[in-house]
Amino acid sequence: MKITAIRGFRDILPEESASWQVLTSQARASFAAYGFHEIILPVLEKTELFARAIGETTDIVEKEMYTFIDRDDSSLTLRPEGTASVIRAYIEHSLHQKEPVSKLFYIGPMFRRERPQKGRYRQFHQIGAEILGRDDALIDAELLLMLNDFFTALRLDVSVDVNSLGCSNCRPQYRERLRAFGESKFAVLCENCHGRLHRNPLRILDCKEEGCRQATKDAPVIADFLCDPCRQHFAQVQALLRQENVLITVNPRLVRGLDYYCRTSFEFIALGLGSQNAVCGGGRYDGLVEQMGGPAIPGIGFAIGVERLAMLLQAQERIVATAPDLFIAPMGEVAESQAFAVARRLRQGGYRIESESGSRSLKAQMRRADKLGVRYVLIIGENELQAGKGTIRDMQTKTDRSLAVDLSSSAQDLMNAIRDTSDQPSAISRQSEGAEHSSKPEV
């Protein structure tokens, strides 16, 4: 019986992984510009880490985590998110004693046993970042600016929704008012929202069921309950973003699923992804470090869904696989040995080189070079070796030119010679494929 991948887990094939490389490379470049440093985290953690950080009664902990008992009877979990792991490392290694402010980012897989659907899998990948040590509006706006720069560099169309969730002083009153409102609509709310009313009533605003959205369209908004410090903080965040010409929408329905979030909350919405269009979400969590056993240090962070973002790049057809710099086509065993040496020298010089076996016909090798999108092909046959030359074929102009192949020259000099030769105005008259290079019949 054929063995296949586990449901909800999938292979990222080469034609798709090009998009992932673009995303992760741009993330590293954009984040470095704002002073972030990468932290590489383990995929396995003690289960109690997520129970404490996320909450034992949340759907993630109760229903979605991949948890198992290890041989020493300890309970381990494949990480369902990255923030808890970052804070665990932050506390464990006393990073707050080394730097007053830590800017950390991570890239890697997460695991949740959810219902698989387009853009959502049981193994999914996130690019995330956390700032620990500052609670001012300036740093919140800076984080959002960094994300805006990242999406702009990718030339992706996104909109930014922002909201304030208040703080421990003003949010409790709003929670109670929203709970009372939800109970008045209890009969028309879905079963999930019935549970949310007791655990986290803010989540009824986040429900995707159309009946719940209609029932809560006139729900009280948190802006009416913010204390003066929270109101001033949120106003400054908005002013700083608008000062930098970032288009934002205040969305009073934007909430986070976990109780530790406070004040600034945000989502980046991608145009063109349908209903599953949130590609980045985050917010402030000033009490979480202390809740996990560390000092009272504020924090703010986000996570980007790589799968959804990669889908968006592919839909726009802007990721083109990078073609090799040169294809080397040897004709015969002797030429194959020389081509092998030339290919290694060029690869050591940083060039991307493809080559074939000398037993394949020239026509077959040209088909492969054309499929790879290569501009230049270096043909090395027995006749060329005796003359100390090779033939350069320009796949765009379909012309052949002679080139002296000097194995002692540097990779850069050799590639420059190949390109310069191809740019010469006169071309060698091409004979039938393979006739001037080898006496081997076409295969």
Phi, psi and omega per residue, in radians:
M1 nan 2.397 -3.130
K2 -1.231 2.322 3.101
I3 -1.572 2.242 3.139
T4 -2.057 2.973 3.119
A5 -1.157 2.683 3.102
I6 -1.168 2.495 3.129
R7 -1.002 2.270 -3.129
G8 1.559 -0.096 3.050
F9 -2.037 2.474 -3.058
R10 -2.564 2.835 3.080
D11 -1.554 2.415 3.023
I12 -1.720 1.779 -3.036
L13 -1.350 2.810 -3.044
P14 -0.921 -0.664 -3.106
E15 -1.172 -0.384 3.090
E16 -1.669 -0.545 -3.069
S17 -1.130 -0.357 3.073
A18 -1.035 -0.682 3.107
S19 -1.127 -0.701 3.140
W20 -1.111 -0.691 3.126
Q21 -1.112 -0.693 3.107
V22 -1.096 -0.792 -3.107
L23 -1.093 -0.861 -3.073
T24 -1.215 -0.642 3.109
S25 -1.137 -0.749 -3.140
Q26 -1.194 -0.636 3.098
A27 -1.056 -0.821 -3.139
R28 -1.061 -0.693 -3.131
A29 -1.219 -0.817 -3.109
S30 -1.154 -0.710 -3.103
F31 -1.240 -0.637 3.124
A32 -1.089 -0.595 3.136
A33 -1.093 -0.404 -3.140
Y34 -1.826 0.223 3.022
G35 1.473 0.353 3.123
F36 -1.501 2.633 3.095
H37 -2.186 2.490 -3.088
E38 -1.392 2.406 3.011
I39 -2.075 2.306 -3.122
I40 -1.840 2.072 -2.956
L41 -1.890 2.666 3.048
P42 -1.247 2.624 3.118
V43 -1.452 -0.299 3.100
L44 -1.873 2.352 3.079
E45 -2.376 2.885 3.006
K46 -1.151 2.393 -3.076
T47 -1.005 -0.620 -3.096
E48 -1.080 -0.422 3.106
L49 -1.039 -0.845 -3.099
F50 -1.352 -0.558 3.076
A51 -1.078 -0.688 -3.133
R52 -1.336 -0.748 -3.058
A53 -1.323 -0.800 -3.045
I54 -1.540 -0.629 -3.126
G55 2.011 2.242 -3.057
E56 -1.119 -0.444 -3.071
T57 -1.698 0.099 3.121
T58 -1.355 2.760 3.106
D59 -1.069 -0.616 -3.115
I60 -1.046 -0.866 -3.090
V61 -1.296 -0.717 -3.056
E62 -1.316 -0.616 -2.947
K63 -2.165 -0.427 -2.878
E64 -1.916 -0.252 -3.037
M65 -1.383 2.553 3.003
Y66 -1.585 1.760 -3.047
T67 -2.128 2.457 3.113
F68 -2.577 2.811 3.112
I69 -1.638 2.160 3.140
D70 -1.363 3.072 -3.073
R71 -1.141 -0.395 3.097
D72 -1.651 0.290 3.114
D73 1.222 0.207 3.051
S74 -1.468 2.607 -3.129
S75 -1.643 2.131 -3.108
L76 -2.087 2.656 -3.091
T77 -2.404 2.371 2.952
L78 -1.216 2.249 -2.977
R79 -1.031 2.232 3.082
P80 -1.551 -0.228 3.117
E81 -2.803 2.966 -2.999
G82 -1.782 -0.405 -3.035
T83 -1.054 -0.781 -3.115
A84 -1.055 -0.710 3.139
S85 -1.154 -0.708 3.116
V86 -1.069 -0.795 -3.109
I87 -1.198 -0.651 3.062
R88 -1.024 -0.793 3.118
A89 -1.151 -0.676 3.140
Y90 -1.054 -0.762 3.137
I91 -1.293 -0.802 -3.060
E92 -1.060 -0.651 -3.094
H93 -1.755 0.199 3.068
S94 0.867 0.807 -3.110
L95 -1.127 -0.425 3.137
H96 -1.180 -0.378 3.109
Q97 -1.453 -0.307 -3.123
K98 -1.603 -0.634 3.136
E99 -2.447 2.375 3.108
P100 -1.145 -0.499 3.111
V101 -2.277 2.225 3.091
S102 -1.933 2.235 3.050
K103 -2.017 1.907 -3.017
L104 -2.185 2.473 3.013
F105 -2.327 2.748 -3.103
Y106 -2.448 2.728 3.092
I107 -2.422 2.215 3.119
G108 2.955 3.136 -3.091
P109 -1.438 2.594 3.029
M110 -2.205 2.855 -3.020
F111 -2.414 2.162 3.034
R112 -2.525 2.409 -3.137
R113 -1.554 1.301 3.088
E114 -1.774 3.041 3.064
R115 -1.293 2.058 -3.110
P116 -1.110 2.465 3.061
Q117 -2.717 3.067 -3.080
K118 -1.017 2.149 3.125
G119 1.422 -0.007 3.135
R120 -2.379 2.137 -3.074
Y121 -2.295 2.964 -3.135
R122 -1.379 -0.503 2.830
Q123 -1.887 2.026 3.140
F124 -2.259 2.941 -3.021
H125 -2.168 2.506 -3.128
Q126 -2.300 2.577 2.870
I127 -1.928 2.054 -3.073
G128 -2.306 2.846 3.125
A129 -2.621 2.636 3.128
E130 -2.392 2.455 2.977
I131 -2.020 2.094 -3.093
L132 -2.067 2.156 3.087
G133 2.145 -0.065 3.102
R134 -2.378 2.525 3.141
D135 -2.246 0.224 -3.083
D136 -1.460 2.807 -3.122
A137 -1.139 -0.495 -3.115
L138 -1.073 -0.745 -3.110
I139 -1.256 -0.575 3.057
D140 -1.085 -0.825 3.140
A141 -1.126 -0.647 3.127
E142 -1.093 -0.727 3.120
L143 -1.093 -0.738 3.117
L144 -1.191 -0.615 3.066
L145 -1.117 -0.704 3.119
M146 -1.055 -0.788 3.109
L147 -1.108 -0.707 3.110
N148 -1.076 -0.733 3.096
D149 -1.100 -0.684 3.135
F150 -1.079 -0.869 -3.127
F151 -1.193 -0.596 3.089
T152 -1.132 -0.728 3.113
A153 -1.076 -0.559 3.099
L154 -1.442 -0.098 -3.116
R155 1.011 0.764 3.099
L156 -1.818 2.434 3.116
D157 -1.492 1.990 3.128
V158 -2.334 2.717 2.976
S159 -2.045 2.731 -3.058
V160 -2.069 2.057 3.030
D161 -1.744 2.356 3.113
V162 -2.300 2.723 3.084
N163 -2.745 2.880 2.978
S164 -2.004 2.328 3.119
L165 -1.709 0.143 3.133
G166 1.230 -2.839 -3.101
C167 -2.391 -3.040 -3.106
S168 -1.146 -0.268 3.114
N169 -1.467 -0.700 -3.019
C170 -1.861 -0.423 -3.077
R171 -1.206 -0.633 -3.132
P172 -0.953 -0.709 3.136
Q173 -1.118 -0.699 3.130
Y174 -1.174 -0.725 3.114
R175 -0.991 -0.773 -3.130
E176 -1.154 -0.707 3.116
R177 -1.127 -0.705 -3.140
L178 -1.227 -0.621 3.082
R179 -1.096 -0.772 3.130
A180 -1.095 -0.714 3.098
F181 -1.087 -0.790 -3.127
G182 -1.084 -0.671 3.135
E183 -1.176 -0.507 3.084
S184 -1.249 -0.331 3.126
K185 -1.901 0.262 -2.979
F186 -0.918 -0.706 -3.041
A187 -1.119 -0.475 -3.076
V188 -1.829 -0.024 3.099
L189 -1.472 2.664 -3.139
C190 -1.287 2.967 -3.097
E191 -1.092 -0.672 3.126
N192 -1.073 -0.707 -3.133
C193 -1.217 -0.458 3.054
H194 -1.050 -0.765 3.107
G195 -1.223 -0.626 -3.125
R196 -1.129 -0.534 -3.127
L197 -1.003 -0.540 -3.105
H198 -1.651 -0.608 -3.097
R199 -1.450 -0.893 -3.090
N200 -2.721 1.513 -3.046
P201 -1.027 -0.367 3.106
L202 -1.054 -0.463 -3.070
R203 -1.210 -0.277 3.106
I204 -1.175 -0.378 3.102
L205 -1.321 -0.309 -3.047
D206 -1.731 -0.025 -3.079
C207 -1.155 2.435 -3.110
K208 -1.620 -0.117 3.105
E209 -1.180 2.279 -3.067
E210 -1.069 -0.654 3.130
G211 -1.089 -0.703 3.124
C212 -1.212 -0.656 3.140
R213 -1.137 -0.687 3.098
Q214 -1.195 -0.690 -3.104
A215 -1.179 -0.489 -3.069
T216 -1.843 0.189 -3.085
K217 -1.119 -0.437 3.119
D218 -1.848 0.382 -3.133
A219 -1.146 2.619 3.067
P220 -1.028 2.588 -3.121
V221 -1.894 2.564 -3.031
I222 -1.194 -0.408 -3.141
A223 -1.006 -0.505 -3.130
D224 -1.352 -0.138 -3.070
F225 -2.022 -0.062 -3.075
L226 -1.109 2.436 3.018
C227 -1.309 2.927 -3.078
D228 -1.027 -0.793 3.116
P229 -1.057 -0.709 3.130
C230 -1.193 -0.679 3.126
R231 -1.132 -0.759 3.127
Q232 -1.148 -0.716 3.125
H233 -1.038 -0.841 -3.102
F234 -1.171 -0.675 3.117
A235 -1.103 -0.673 -3.139
Q236 -1.215 -0.689 3.085
V237 -1.010 -0.827 -3.133
Q238 -1.102 -0.744 -3.110
A239 -1.104 -0.732 -3.133
L240 -1.139 -0.700 3.136
L241 -1.192 -0.732 3.133
R242 -1.200 -0.567 3.061
Q243 -1.013 -0.598 -3.138
E244 -1.676 0.283 3.049
N245 1.086 0.578 3.028
V246 -1.598 2.141 -3.118
L247 -1.385 2.103 -3.115
I248 -2.213 2.696 3.053
T249 -2.184 2.180 3.066
V250 -1.365 2.026 -3.080
N251 -1.996 1.775 -3.082
P252 -1.158 -0.246 3.115
R253 -1.552 -0.066 -3.105
L254 -1.384 1.936 3.134
V255 -2.260 2.971 3.075
R256 -1.980 2.684 -3.031
G257 -1.385 -0.115 -3.047
L258 -2.083 2.521 -3.010
D259 -1.173 -0.411 -3.031
Y260 -1.320 -0.169 3.140
Y261 -1.252 2.569 3.129
C262 -2.618 2.835 3.081
R263 0.847 -2.171 -2.962
T264 -1.074 2.190 3.045
S265 -2.270 2.526 -3.055
F266 -2.696 2.735 3.020
E267 -2.481 2.493 2.993
F268 -1.829 2.153 -3.062
I269 -1.873 2.183 3.138
A270 -1.581 2.394 3.088
L271 -1.471 2.278 3.085
G272 1.806 0.202 3.140
L273 -1.963 0.130 -3.130
G274 1.272 -2.564 -3.055
S275 -1.249 -0.556 3.116
Q276 -1.525 1.199 -2.928
N277 -1.926 0.002 3.107
A278 -1.440 1.996 -3.096
V279 -1.783 -0.174 -3.140
C280 -2.718 2.375 3.086
G281 -2.518 2.626 3.139
G282 -3.026 -3.028 3.129
G283 2.996 -3.126 -3.102
R284 -1.568 2.506 -3.115
Y285 -2.492 1.239 -2.957
D286 -1.171 -0.376 -3.100
G287 -1.764 0.006 -2.974
L288 -1.245 -0.710 -3.132
V289 -1.047 -0.776 3.126
E290 -1.168 -0.678 3.119
Q291 -1.049 -0.523 -3.111
M292 -1.649 0.240 3.034
G293 1.706 0.122 3.130
G294 -1.769 -3.015 3.111
P295 -1.270 2.941 -3.129
A296 -1.366 1.447 -3.079
I297 -2.100 2.259 -3.122
P298 -1.311 2.816 3.118
G299 -2.696 2.793 3.048
I300 -2.627 2.541 -3.104
G301 -2.851 -3.094 -3.136
F302 -2.717 2.925 3.006
A303 -2.415 2.394 3.117
I304 -1.899 2.301 3.073
G305 -1.434 1.927 -3.052
V306 -1.172 -0.715 -3.106
E307 -1.016 -0.832 -3.114
R308 -1.152 -0.693 -3.133
L309 -1.169 -0.697 3.102
A310 -1.107 -0.685 3.090
M311 -1.040 -0.676 -3.126
L312 -1.171 -0.762 3.103
L313 -1.077 -0.742 -3.129
Q314 -1.173 -0.654 3.131
A315 -1.102 -0.563 3.128
Q316 -1.491 -0.069 3.049
E317 0.915 0.774 3.129
R318 -1.860 -0.063 3.108
I319 -1.722 1.974 3.141
V320 -1.937 2.242 3.129
A321 -1.032 2.373 -3.110
T322 -1.329 2.188 -3.133
A323 -1.366 2.662 3.042
P324 -1.061 2.716 3.091
D325 -1.270 -0.502 -3.062
L326 -2.750 2.487 2.981
F327 -1.961 2.246 3.134
I328 -1.855 2.129 -3.095
A329 -1.964 1.740 3.100
P330 -1.488 2.572 3.119
M331 -2.132 1.707 3.130
G332 1.822 2.887 -3.040
E333 -1.159 -0.731 -3.127
V334 -1.132 -0.792 3.117
A335 -1.112 -0.598 3.141
E336 -1.063 -0.712 3.128
S337 -1.126 -0.748 3.133
Q338 -1.187 -0.697 3.118
A339 -1.093 -0.664 3.120
F340 -1.038 -0.756 -3.136
A341 -1.200 -0.732 3.131
V342 -1.110 -0.743 -3.126
A343 -1.065 -0.750 -3.122
R344 -1.134 -0.735 -3.139
R345 -1.059 -0.748 -3.127
L346 -1.202 -0.682 3.115
R347 -1.126 -0.680 3.088
Q348 -1.115 -0.450 3.096
G349 -1.452 0.029 3.077
G350 1.661 0.152 -3.139
Y351 -1.625 2.600 3.116
R352 -1.583 2.027 -3.018
I353 -2.145 2.359 2.975
E354 -2.033 2.515 3.128
S355 -2.551 2.841 -3.107
E356 -2.171 3.026 3.029
S357 -1.290 2.513 3.122
G358 -1.200 -0.150 -3.141
S359 -1.424 -0.239 -3.125
R360 -1.461 2.573 -3.139
S361 -1.179 2.748 3.117
L362 -1.108 -0.666 -3.135
K363 -1.069 -0.743 -3.141
A364 -1.140 -0.683 3.136
Q365 -1.197 -0.639 3.102
M366 -1.153 -0.631 3.093
R367 -1.098 -0.731 3.137
R368 -1.140 -0.762 3.134
A369 -1.072 -0.689 3.140
D370 -1.168 -0.692 3.120
K371 -1.121 -0.614 3.129
L372 -1.329 -0.206 -3.140
G373 1.349 0.463 -3.092
V374 -1.320 2.431 3.095
R375 -1.421 -0.765 -3.041
Y376 -2.053 2.422 3.027
V377 -2.148 2.252 3.050
L378 -1.733 1.956 -3.134
I379 -1.682 2.151 3.129
I380 -2.126 1.952 3.088
G381 -2.046 3.065 -3.102
E382 -1.119 -0.673 3.107
N383 -1.101 -0.718 3.138
E384 -1.137 -0.697 -3.128
L385 -1.103 -0.711 3.128
Q386 -1.115 -0.545 3.129
A387 -1.591 -0.021 -3.101
G388 1.199 0.510 -3.091
K389 -2.331 2.889 2.980
G390 -2.278 3.044 3.092
T391 -2.039 2.267 3.093
I392 -1.743 2.134 3.047
R393 -1.838 2.151 3.041
D394 -1.554 1.961 -3.037
M395 -1.273 -0.257 3.095
Q396 -1.458 -0.797 -3.099
T397 -1.590 -0.183 -3.137
K398 1.048 0.700 3.106
T399 -2.123 2.654 3.098
D400 -1.949 2.485 3.089
R401 -2.443 2.638 -3.101
S402 -1.472 2.559 3.131
L403 -2.497 2.292 3.025
A404 -1.298 2.132 -3.109
V405 -1.659 1.892 3.140
D406 -1.945 1.829 -3.083
L407 -1.169 -0.296 -3.135
S408 -1.459 -0.201 -3.129
S409 -1.324 2.777 3.141
S410 -1.240 2.819 3.131
A411 -1.051 -0.710 -3.122
Q412 -1.161 -0.742 3.131
D413 -1.112 -0.681 -3.132
L414 -1.166 -0.756 3.111
M415 -1.173 -0.658 3.075
N416 -1.080 -0.715 3.127
A417 -1.124 -0.690 3.115
I418 -1.092 -0.791 -3.131
R419 -1.217 -0.722 3.128
D420 -1.110 -0.720 3.128
T421 -1.085 -0.692 -3.133
S422 -1.171 -0.465 -3.118
D423 -1.464 -0.126 3.141
Q424 -1.144 2.551 -3.031
P425 -1.240 -0.527 -3.061
S426 -1.650 2.466 -3.119
A427 -2.091 2.601 3.041
I428 -1.273 2.403 3.091
S429 -1.164 2.170 -3.080
R430 -1.407 2.287 3.042
Q431 -1.626 -3.081 -3.140
S432 -1.067 2.566 -3.051
E433 -0.878 2.087 3.009
G434 1.544 -0.266 -3.029
A435 -1.134 -0.686 -3.081
E436 -1.529 -0.090 -3.043
H437 -1.890 -0.543 -3.025
S438 -2.831 2.672 3.076
S439 -1.580 0.110 -3.111
K440 -1.225 2.399 3.119
P441 -1.215 2.719 3.078
E442 -1.165 2.455 3.090
V443 -2.225 nan nan
